[in-house]
């Protein structure tokens, strides 16, 4: 099969499309013919050497496609079914991929749409669970207009929470459309949030990682009411929980996608597609911040 791989760390130029042996599904897994695979910031962090030290490495943690092989002890799906989910091996940007966690694709959605969702959905749902966000609580999301932030806003609103979200002025209308009350980030954030919520907020989620944790702690009444997914160093410094998947993942949210989308409580992000052969171009666009929404590869 054709797959994306790199054998040295560096810029997008180190990416190659190579022939690799076909993977096979182990117990509890399915293999899919990949129709679409999501691209995330973690991909270029891996490629540049900021994550795993081993070489060579493949890429891709989320994909959608058609099952063509079932592992032992798999039930509820069959060969030929459309599914989407996660590749534990990080090898989803390929013609074939093994999914370790997966769910059926709702009839109302296509492969590209669902391939844009798993990582952002699971990350956002996990962070909201760790914060205990529920109906009638007030949540502040720092970095609310990005892929994960916008999903966190929508999931929190679906839970019945009031959401205040930080974003640039150009993204305020978009946040309002998602059900959030927007505020501009930067100096004076605490005062702007208190103008909307004089007593502060119940919980705060840092998606942007822009050194904002002290302000969030002040607004939420303590470090125990704040979670970050983006500021590992700041979390240790300020006693804030850093959300990471190895502490437990919110995989249940994959099975809720159909109802969320069809009830208009979750909006599919804008998507820009690239062929697998153009993966280096996709990385350049994503790293440069020139893509609004999600990048998806279509083998």
N, C-alpha and C positions, 0 to 999 in steps of 0.2 A: 504494500500500500504506500501511497504518497503521504508524507507527514512533514510538519515543520520541525526543525531542529537547529541547534547551534552547538559548535564544538569549541568555541572560545568566547569569552565575554567581550562585549563592546557595544557599538551602535547597531542600528538596524541592518547594516551591511553584513553582519555575521550570520544572519538568518539564512537558512537553506531549506529547500524542499527536496527531500531525499526519499529513497525507497527503504522501507523498514519491514521486518516480518509482520504479518498480520497478527494482532493481539487476539486473545481468546478469553471468554468470560469464565470466571471462577464462580464458586458457590455464591449465590445471592446477587450475582451481577448479570447484566445483559450487554451484548455487543450490538452496536448500531452502525448502519451505513450513515455517515454524518451528512446532514443536509445543511447545517448551519452551526457555527461555533463562535461563542462570544470572546471578545478581546477585552482584557482588563489591565489596569495599571500594574498589577502584579506580574504580568507578562514581561513588560520592559524592565521591571526591577530584577526579575530572574535573569534576563538576557544581559543586563549590565553588571551582574555579579553581586547584587545587594542581598540575595537570598541564599539559595543552595550553592555550596561550593563545588559540587561534583560536575564533571563534564563527561560526555555530552549530555544535553538536556532537550527534552521535548517541551511543548507548550500547550496550554489550554485546559481549563478546569470546568467549562460548561459547554454543553452541546445539545443539539436536537437532531433526531433522525428516525430511522426505521429499524426496528429490531431484526437482526438476521442470525442471532445466536443467543441461546439461553443457558445460563449457568445452572448448576444444581440448586434445588430449593427455591427456585423463583416461581412465584404464583401471581395470578392476577393480570398477567400480560402474556402475549403470544408472539411468535415470529410474524412479522408484518405489521405489528402495532407501531403507532407513532408515539415516541416518548421523548422526554427531555430531562436533563439532570446534570450530575457531577461526575467527572472523571477523577478518581482518587489518585491516579497515576500522573495527572497533569499532562495528558497526551490527547486532548480532544481536538486539537487543530490538525486534523488528518482525515483521510478518507474513511477510516474505521476507528471507532473508539469504544472502550469498555466503560460503562457507567456503573458506579457502585451505589449511587442513590438516584432515584428516578421516579417519574410520575407520568401518566398518560397526558398527551397534549389535548387540551380542550378542542372540540370541533370548531369553535369560533376563531381559533388562532392558527397561524401558520408557523413553519419551522423557524424562520428568521425572527419573528416576534418573540417566541418563547426562548430562543437561544440568548436573547438580550436580557433575560430576567433572573436566572438562578442565583448568581453571585450577589447581586444587589438585594434581591428578596431575602435570601438567607441571612446576610449580614445585618440588614435593617431589622428583621424580625427578631434575631438573636439579641441585638442591642436593646430593643424595646422590651423584650422579656426580662433581660438583666436589670433594667430600670424599673420594671413593674408598671409600665404605662398602661393605664386602664381608663374606663369612662370617667368623665368629670375631672380628670387630672389635667394640668397644664404643662406642656412639654416645650422646651426651647431646643431647636435644632440649629446648630452652627454649621453652615455649609449646606443649606436646604435645597439649593437648586441643582446640585450635581446628581449623578446617577443614583448613588446610595441615599443621599439626602432627600431627594424627591420621593423615593419609595418609602423612606421612613416617615415622611410627612403623611403620605396617603394611608399607610398602615395604621399610624396613630389616629388619624381622623376616623378611619373605619372602626377603631376600637372605642370611639366616642370621646377622645381627648381633644382639648383645645391645643392648637399648635401655633407657636410663634417661630418663624424661620428667618435666619439671616441670609442675605444675598445682596448682590449689587442691585442698584436701582433698576437696571435694564431687565432684571428677572423678577421684579415684584409682581407684575401682572400674572406671570406664570404661576407663582406661588399662591396667589389668591385663587386662581382657577383650581388648584389642588386642595383648597380648603384651609390654607395657612394664613396667618397675619404676618406680613413681611416687615422686617426692619433691616436697615443697612448695617453692614459690619464696619469695624474700625473704631477709632476713638469715640468715646461717648456711648458705646453699646449699652452699658448698664443703665444709663439714664433713658435711652430710647426704649429699652424693654420695660423699665419700670413705668414709663408713660402708658404702656398697654396693660401691664400687670403690676400695680403698685406694691403688692406684697411679694413680688418675685414669682418664681415658677416652682412647680413641684419636682420636675426632673429636667435634666439637660443632656443632650447628646452632641458630642463633637465629632463631626464628619470631616471637617476641613483641615484640622491639625495645624492651625495658624497661631499657636501660642495663646489661645483664648481661654485656657482652662481656669485661671484665677477669676476671671469675670463670671464664668459659668458656675463656679463654686459659690461665689458671692450671691448670685441670683437664685441658685437652687437651694441655698441654705446649708451647704456642706458638701464635701467631696464624695460622701456616700450616695449622693443623689445625682452624680455625674458619671457618664460613661464616654470614653473616647474610642474610636476605631482607627485613629490616625496619628496620635501623638504618644508613642511609647515612652519616650524620654520624659515628657511632661507628666504622664500618668504616674511614673515612679516618683518624680519630684514632688508632686502635689497630693499623692495618696488617692488618685482616681483609678477606677477600674479600667483596664485596657481590655476590650472585647476581642477575643480570638477564638477561632473555630475549634481548637483542640480542647477547649474547656466545655464543649457541648454545643451542638449545632441545631438550628431551628429548621430541620429538614421538613417538618410537617407543612411548612408554608408552600412547598411545591404543589401539594395536592389541593391548595386553596386558590390557585391562580385563576382557574376557570370562573369560579363564583365571583372573585374580586373584579375581574375584567368585565364580565357580563353584567354585573350590578353597577358598573361604572364607578367603583371605588378604587380601581387601579388603572392608570393610564399607561399604555405602552410608550416608552421613551422614543424620541426621534432616533432613527437608525440609519447608519451609513454602512453599506456593504462593500466588501472587497473580495475578490477571488483569493483562494489560498495562495496562488502564485504571487500575489501582490502583498504578501504579509509585511514585507519591509516597509512598503508605502503606508500600510495601515498603522504600523508602529510610529512612523515619523509624524503622521497626522495626529495620533493620539497623544504622543509626548509633547507636541507643540501646542496642544490645547486648541487645535483648530476644528475640532469636531464637537458639535453640540449634540449630546445624547450618547448613543452607544455605537461601537464598532462591532460588526459581525462579519466573520469570514464565511464564504459560501464555496465549499470545495467543488 
